[in-house]
Amino acid sequence: MKFLQAVRKMSQSSPEVHLSALRLKYHDRKDAFLEDNISVKNPFCVFRDWLDLALKTPEILEPNAAALATVSADGKPSNRFVLVKDATADGFTFFTNYGSRKAADIAANPNVAISFYWLPLRRSVRIEGVAEKISREDSLKYFHQRPRASQIGAAASPQSQQIPSRSYLDEVEAGIKEKLGANGEVPLPNWGGYLVRPDLIEFWQGQTDRLHDRIRFRRGAGVESEIDGKHVHKGEDGWIYERLAP
């Protein structure tokens, strides 16, 4: 909030604000994110600790908002924000229309990346992994946990497709409401969840001197052969970890 207030103050005092002049104070050296701070060398445990702090930070309005990057069949990248609805030892789950651009990209190339950024904490988490559809039963269960208006909205929207106008959506929504009545159950549209199973999770914490902390966890075939006790270290549950230069 102080950062935003400073930007607004600069905007009011000067007709032109140069982005290159913006400087946000991050952590001091005494608050560095060290390997010794990680009691359990498993990235899911670290993520849960960081997420819990984000959930308790009032300035972070949507701690589960994350940027999802995908790549199309012809190699074009695309990025958008989604809400991560579950984070477990299996991975990270989000929901979308299965006819959307992101769904088409995942069908062609299931390798994706997710980034969280919690500005007030000066922390970010980068995740790379493979996305797969969750079961229809699990998608249906979550779908009917949503507010009814959100269910109808999902049914009304042909996500990422061209539509003639905003009023078109209003008309489709009105038609669904009329058909279902006040209490009719909304059927599951072409919509559901994806689970991203990560093979890389990186934790970033900003430092004011720009010597930021970056600790990266990786897992997969052959990674343990890289362990040397100096640069690459053995973690738990098949993970290895290493510190990266900022």
C-alpha positions in Angstrom: 0.0 0.0 0.0 2.8 2.4 0.8 4.4 1.7 -2.6 1.1 2.5 -4.4 0.7 5.7 -2.3 4.2 6.8 -3.3 3.5 6.2 -7.0 0.3 8.2 -6.7 2.1 11.0 -4.9 4.7 11.1 -7.7 2.0 11.2 -10.3 0.3 14.2 -8.6 3.5 16.1 -8.2 4.8 15.5 -11.7 2.9 15.3 -15.0 5.2 12.5 -16.1 6.3 9.5 -14.1 9.3 7.5 -15.3 9.0 3.8 -14.5 12.8 3.7 -14.3 12.7 5.9 -11.3 10.4 3.7 -9.2 12.2 2.0 -6.4 10.5 -0.3 -3.9 12.2 -1.2 -0.7 12.5 -5.0 -0.3 14.0 -7.0 2.6 17.2 -6.2 4.4 20.1 -8.5 4.4 19.3 -9.6 8.0 16.0 -11.0 6.6 17.6 -13.1 3.9 15.9 -16.4 2.9 18.5 -19.0 3.8 18.6 -22.7 3.3 18.8 -23.0 7.1 15.3 -21.4 7.3 13.9 -24.4 5.5 13.1 -27.0 8.2 11.7 -29.6 5.7 13.5 -29.7 2.4 10.4 -30.2 0.4 9.0 -27.4 -1.7 5.4 -28.1 -0.9 6.1 -27.5 2.8 7.8 -24.2 2.0 4.9 -23.2 -0.3 2.4 -23.9 2.5 4.3 -21.8 4.9 4.6 -18.9 2.5 0.9 -19.2 1.4 -0.2 -19.3 5.1 1.6 -16.0 5.6 0.1 -14.5 2.4 -3.4 -15.6 3.7 -2.8 -13.7 6.9 -1.6 -10.5 5.2 -4.6 -8.2 4.8 -3.1 -6.2 1.9 -3.0 -9.4 -0.2 -6.6 -9.6 -1.5 -6.3 -12.7 -3.5 -3.4 -14.8 -2.3 -4.4 -17.7 -4.7 -4.2 -15.5 -7.8 -1.4 -16.7 -10.1 -0.2 -16.1 -13.7 -0.6 -19.2 -15.8 1.7 -19.5 -18.9 0.9 -21.9 -21.7 2.3 -22.5 -25.2 0.2 -23.3 -28.3 0.8 -26.0 -30.9 2.6 -23.5 -33.1 4.9 -22.3 -30.3 3.2 -19.1 -29.3 3.2 -18.3 -25.6 0.1 -17.0 -23.7 -0.2 -15.8 -20.1 -3.2 -15.0 -18.0 -4.3 -14.9 -14.3 -6.2 -17.8 -12.8 -7.3 -18.6 -9.2 -5.5 -21.7 -7.8 -8.2 -23.6 -5.9 -6.1 -26.3 -4.3 -2.4 -26.9 -3.5 -1.4 -30.3 -2.2 1.5 -32.6 -2.4 0.2 -33.7 -5.8 0.3 -30.2 -7.3 -1.8 -27.1 -8.0 -5.4 -27.1 -9.3 -7.2 -24.5 -11.2 -10.5 -24.5 -13.2 -11.5 -23.3 -16.6 -13.6 -23.8 -19.6 -12.3 -26.8 -21.6 -12.9 -24.8 -24.8 -10.8 -21.9 -23.8 -7.4 -20.9 -25.3 -5.5 -22.2 -22.3 -7.3 -25.6 -22.6 -6.4 -25.8 -26.3 -2.8 -24.9 -25.5 -2.6 -27.6 -22.8 -4.1 -30.2 -25.1 -1.3 -29.5 -27.6 1.5 -29.0 -25.0 0.8 -29.9 -21.4 4.0 -28.2 -20.1 2.9 -25.0 -18.2 4.3 -22.5 -15.8 2.6 -20.8 -12.8 3.8 -17.7 -10.9 2.5 -16.2 -7.7 3.6 -12.7 -6.6 2.8 -11.4 -3.1 3.9 -7.8 -3.3 3.5 -6.8 0.4 5.8 -9.8 1.4 8.3 -9.2 -1.5 7.9 -12.8 -2.4 7.2 -14.8 -5.5 6.9 -18.5 -6.3 7.6 -19.9 -9.8 6.3 -23.4 -10.7 6.9 -25.4 -13.8 5.2 -28.7 -14.5 2.7 -30.8 -16.5 -1.0 -30.1 -16.5 -3.6 -32.8 -16.6 -7.4 -32.8 -16.3 -8.8 -33.9 -13.0 -11.7 -36.3 -12.9 -15.1 -35.3 -14.0 -16.5 -36.2 -10.6 -14.0 -33.8 -8.8 -14.8 -31.1 -11.3 -18.6 -31.5 -10.8 -18.1 -31.5 -7.0 -16.3 -28.2 -7.1 -18.6 -26.7 -9.7 -21.6 -27.1 -7.5 -19.7 -25.6 -4.6 -19.5 -22.3 -6.5 -22.2 -19.6 -6.1 -25.1 -20.4 -8.4 -24.6 -17.2 -10.4 -21.0 -18.3 -11.1 -22.2 -21.7 -12.3 -24.7 -20.0 -14.7 -22.0 -17.7 -15.8 -19.7 -20.6 -16.7 -22.5 -22.2 -18.6 -23.3 -19.0 -20.5 -19.8 -18.2 -21.6 -18.1 -19.8 -24.6 -14.7 -18.7 -23.1 -12.1 -17.4 -25.6 -14.6 -17.6 -28.5 -15.7 -14.6 -30.5 -19.1 -13.2 -29.5 -21.1 -10.4 -31.1 -21.7 -8.2 -28.0 -22.0 -8.0 -24.2 -25.7 -8.2 -24.6 -25.3 -11.7 -26.2 -24.0 -13.0 -22.9 -26.8 -11.4 -21.0 -29.3 -13.0 -23.4 -27.7 -16.5 -23.0 -27.6 -16.1 -19.3 -31.3 -15.1 -19.2 -32.2 -18.1 -21.3 -30.4 -20.5 -18.9 -32.1 -18.9 -15.9 -35.5 -19.2 -17.5 -34.9 -22.8 -18.5 -33.7 -23.9 -15.0 -36.1 -21.8 -13.0 -35.2 -20.5 -9.5 -33.9 -23.7 -8.1 -32.9 -26.0 -11.0 -29.5 -27.6 -10.8 -27.0 -26.1 -13.2 -25.6 -28.9 -15.4 -21.8 -29.1 -15.7 -20.8 -27.4 -19.0 -17.6 -28.1 -20.9 -15.7 -27.0 -17.8 -13.4 -28.5 -15.2 -10.1 -28.6 -13.4 -6.5 -29.1 -14.3 -3.9 -30.4 -11.9 -0.4 -29.1 -12.5 2.2 -31.7 -11.3 5.4 -29.7 -10.7 8.9 -30.7 -11.5 10.3 -27.3 -10.6 9.4 -24.9 -7.8 11.4 -21.7 -7.2 11.1 -19.4 -4.2 12.2 -15.8 -4.7 12.5 -13.1 -2.0 13.4 -9.6 -2.8 16.4 -7.8 -1.3 16.7 -4.0 -1.3 20.3 -4.3 -2.6 18.9 -6.4 -5.5 20.9 -9.4 -4.4 17.6 -11.3 -4.2 17.3 -14.8 -2.7 16.4 -17.6 -5.2 16.1 -21.2 -4.0 15.0 -23.7 -6.6 13.7 -27.2 -6.0 13.7 -29.8 -8.9 12.8 -33.4 -9.3 12.7 -35.9 -12.2 14.7 -38.6 -13.9 18.4 -38.2 -13.2 18.4 -35.1 -11.1 19.8 -36.8 -8.0 23.0 -37.5 -10.0 23.6 -33.8 -9.9 24.0 -33.7 -6.1 27.4 -32.5 -5.2 26.8 -31.1 -1.7 28.2 -27.7 -2.8 25.8 -26.3 -5.5 23.2 -29.0 -5.6 21.8 -30.6 -2.4 19.6 -33.6 -1.6 16.1 -32.7 -0.5 13.2 -34.9 0.6 10.8 -37.0 -1.4 12.9 -37.1 -4.5 13.6 -33.3 -4.6 16.9 -31.6 -5.0 17.5 -27.9 -4.3 20.0 -25.2 -5.2 20.6 -21.5 -4.8 20.6 -19.4 -7.9 22.2 -16.0 -8.5 19.7 -13.2 -8.8 
